[in-house]
Amino acid sequence: MTALLASALPKTIEEVGAIAGIVSFVVMLALFGLYIYRAMELRKLRRSMPFLVDPGNANGQPPDGRSGRPDRAAG
């Protein structure tokens, strides 16, 4: 009985590994598709709303150097 189990175990492990490899490949393809879809959506958003993206300003500040929030009066 032990010899039968020992000879069947490597084949079972090989089958499980093959299935895991195929599943991981399919998952990677799905993630790649989502990545491409996200990139296309970002490109479309940047084209339709260019005021949200200011490529000339890397620090996130408005061009005049202020924070972009209205000033509050102390009180």
Residue pairs with C-beta under 8 A, 6 or more apart in sequence:
45 52
46 52
46 53
54 63
56 63
57 63
61 67
61 68
62 68
